[in-house]
Amino acid sequence: MQTITDIKKMKSFIKEARKKGKTIGFVPTMGYLHSGHLSLVSAAKKSSDVVVVSIFVNPLQFGPKEDLKKYPRDLERDKKLLAPLGIDVIFSPTAEEMFPPDFSCYAEETKLSKGLCGKKRPGHFKGVITVVLKLFQIIKPDIAFFGAKDWQQQSIIRKKVKDFHLDVEINTLPTVREEDEVAMSSRNSYLSKKERKASRILYQTLCFIKEMAENDEKDIKKILKNAKKLLKSEPLFKLEYLEMVDPETLDPKDTADKPLVALIAGFIGKTRLIDNILIR
Amino acid sequence: MQTITDIKKMKSFIKEARKKGKTIGFVPTMGYLHSGHLSLVSAAKKSSDVVVVSIFVNPLQFGPKEDLKKYPRDLERDKKLLAPLGIDVIFSPTAEEMFPPDFSCYAEETKLSKGLCGKKRPGHFKGVITVVLKLFQIIKPDIAFFGAKDWQQQSIIRKKVKDFHLDVEINTLPTVREEDEVAMSSRNSYLSKKERKASRILYQTLCFIKEMAENDEKDIKKILKNAKKLLKSEPLFKLEYLEMVDPETLDPKDTADKPLVALIAGFIGKTRLIDNILIR
């Protein structure tokens, strides 16, 4: 397992692998890895000859008031977690390497990125798809792996692949959860013990919604009204949004008669958490 | 020479060519070809095993009040012009094929595209680099060919290739001119005989600027003041901009002590014309 920080070196590594006819699996991350990331890496390892994991805290996807500075970083810890998995390369460029002072080209998606997290985090998805486009061009993967926890993100990346005709298959894997079913997230490290316990309310609410919808309650307004009552039982949680939308187009729905995804976002203290669940 | 209109078919043609180890040269055009385009095609033919010429009037790069509808189109004429050059594929997708109703991903450049034509044609370069990004992903050329007449365009495309780490070499070839030195342009077909004669003022002014600058006049303000006097001798020409800038960064300059490009844009009747000249 080698660590590459230089874009040119990364590209020439890929060129060599391609010459030998190897397939390439890619897992883009912001590091501070948890079992969710590692499940993506294992899947990449199974599917591809060569596996590249990028570790890059992308400044473009943080708003000016967000947690870029305090976002947890520990490359040595990440290396130890990745070592047993037999991957080939950790690609961990600096911010200056990825975004030199004269950097001026961006990619954006204008429909799927408008609602949900996009409404509350303007510029976030532009930052995400710009960096993912760059990473895809550097690493040229056959398959790239994303977690279902960031549902809107993987939808937008799928759209970008379609609209820009990129030759990469997007593989979205299920959210990995802690023992108490809280979704794994690098940001869970911000939570106090009390806050960590309170964070269970996100998935509890999603499960409540799924059960109502799958037990023949078709009126989404009614479902959401009841779910919001449940949310109020947790005073530490401050809701940002709770929506039920089409899993692909992310259009809000009135009736639970087709497959849906329910998504939730909110704050516990200063920590912003998200989660989602697929319905039927 | 085959004509392909379908993106999937184009991609599978390229895949086959790549399998055989062929290099690919690409000339993106909006059709209604002239000798300028054909010089790009000849260069592509010399450099590459397989040559693809795209003919696509890109709706994204026209403003709402611009000439999208009346832009000259004649695929049969273009085929006849290309046939003797021995190219492999004309790629001529429909607007619906390139931009289906759910299309929502764009690329943009935020520095080089602000001035010059970008100031007068908001959205133009976003349209250009979005379509060129798409075409590059479909055709995956080793080399792509652009004309120096669209100097700002080739600068922005070079920047996109750098910022997005695309594996394509950009080759910019000199502007091809008519016998009276007017730059070749598909839009010249709009001009009446009188207007066509008046259009000589663009290049005459650029040559005047080049001569002043290369004959030791370093004060750009003074050069431009004199050049604008010359422009007034042609009453049919309505100036949009006349600038002297750094050829790569497109930053305006005060002193003509380094290589520069002088660029001009303006209207003759309803026809917008551009031209430029390199200085030292």
Interface residues (C-beta under 8 A of the other chain):
Chain A: I7 K11 D102 F103 S104 C105 Y106 A107 E108 E109 T110 K111 L112 I129 L133 K134 Q137 I138 K159 K160 D163 F164 H165 L166 D167
Chain B: I7 K11 D102 F103 S104 C105 Y106 A107 E108 E109 T110 K111 L112 I129 L133 K134 Q137 I138 K159 K160 D163 F164 H165 L166 D167 T249
